[in-house]
Amino acid sequence: MMVLCFGNNLLCPRIESCFSMEAATASKMSSIQKKFLVRLARQEDKQALEELVGRTLHSPLNDTLIAMEFERGPILGALSYSKIYSTWEGRSIGLNSLQVKDEACRVPLLNELTKMSVSLGCSRIDCQTADDCLISTLTTQNVRDLTEEEKWHCWELDNLAKFVTTDAPAK
């Protein structure tokens, strides 16, 4: 199995200076090659990745790690992540999604994200999910559940137009 890095796009250009991709990529490539045959995914991988995740991916593509058994083999798993910045701890990674055809890809993809995060100087990996398979993977890897441990809650503002156009004071 090999793990491929797909893209180096940042969510927000203002935090670009917080990440040194050149140093991280060189470090990551040397450590990965001991276990995996690695290459940067190319544009021709996009269709197979879209089939795996079940939706159209828009350019520029988000940062994604892709697992394959061999160079020309099918994509067996994909882990999408974002580079984020914590005001408390600095550089961080947000784990967005993990989708696999082969369950054996889950832990290697998570391990590769962890190695990459260390090489980028990140303090942590954050994940907000309701995906039972991802929760199971994180649990088997002894990842801290802040919902249980620190009583953190996840809030979402949706229907944004309601908040913007309402002239009445908030209750």
N, C-alpha and C positions, 0 to 999 in steps of 0.2 A: 504494500500500500504506500502511496506517496501523498504528501500534503502540498498543495499549491497555494501560493499567495495570489489573490485576485484583486488587483487594484491597490492604490495607495491614496485614495481620496479622503480628505478630511471633511467632517460635517460642517465645520465653521472655519473659514480662512483666518479668523482672528486668533485661533489657538494653534495655527500651523507652526509658529515658532516654538511651541512647547514640545514638539516632537521632532527628533532627528532621525528621519527614515533612512538616510544613508548609512549611519552607523548601525542601526538596528538591522537593516537588511543584510549587511555583510556578516554580522554576528549570527543572525538567524540562519543564513544560508550555510555557513560552515557547520553549525550544530545540527541542522536538519539532515544534511547529506549523509551523516553517519547512519541514520535509520531509514531515510526515505530518498527516493529519486525526486528532485524538486525542480520545478520551473515556474516562472510567472505565468499565470493563465493568460491566454491570448483571446482576442476577440472571437475566434471561432469556437471557444468554449461557451459562449453566451447562450446559444440555443439549448445545449444540454443542461446548463444550469437553470434556465427558465423552465424546462420540462421537469426538473427535480423539484423546484420550489412551487411550480404550478401557477406562475404569473409572469408577466412581462417585466423585465428589468430595464430601467431607464438609464441612459448614459448621463453623467458619469456613474459607473457602477459603484455601489457601496463596497467597502472592504469586506472580502469574503475569503475564507480558507476553504479549499476544495480537496476532498480525499478521493484518490483513485488507486486502483490496484497496480496499474502499469501505465506507461506513458500514453498510449493510444486507447486505453480502456475507458469504460463509461465512468461518469462521475457517480460516486457512491454516497457522498455526503457533502454538505455545505454548512459552514458556520459563518453567519454574518455578524459583524461587529462594527462599532464606531469608536473613534477617538474622542474622548470627552475630557473635561477639565473640572476637577473638584476644587471648590474654594477652600476646603479643609485639608485635602491631601495632595493637590496638584494633578499631574497627569494620571488619567485612568482610562480604562477600556469599558465600553458598554457591550455586553453580549446581547445581540438582538434576536437571533434565531438559530436553531440547529435543526437541520432536516437531513435525514439519511434514508437510503434504500437498504443499507446494511448496518445493522445495529452495532457491529464491531467498530464502526467509524466514530462513534460518539466520543469515547474517551481519548483516542488519538487527536481528534480535532480540538477538544478542550485543552489537552496538554500542549498542543502547538500554540494555541492562543495564549496560554500562560507563559510559555517561553518567549513569545514575541513581546508580550507585555513587559516582562522583566528586561528584555533587551532595549525597549523603548524608555525604560526608567519609570514605568507606571507604578502607582502605589496599590492599585486594586483593580478587579474586574467586577463591574456591577451587572446584575441581571434582574429584570422584572418580567416574570412569565407566568402564564397559567397552563403551559404545555406540560402535561403529566410526564411525558418521556424525558423532557429536559429537566424537570424537577427531580425525577428519579436519577438521572445521570449526575446532577449536582449533589444529590444526597449521598450517592455511593462514593463520591469523591470528597466527602466530609466538608462541603462548602457551607459556610454559615448562613442560616436562614434568619435574616434580620427581622422578619415579621414575628417570629417566635422569640428570638433572643433580645431584641431591643424595642419591640412593639412599633416598628416603623410601619407607616401606612402609605399606600400608593394612591395618589389622587390624580384625576384627569379632568381638565376643563374641556368640555365639548360644547357644541352649539354656540360657538364663539360669537356669532352675530348677536345673540341675545345679550351678551355681556357688553358689547360695544354700543349697541343702539338704544339700550334702556336708559331713560333719563331719570327714572325713579331712584331714590337712594337705596342702597343695599340694606337688606334686613338681616 
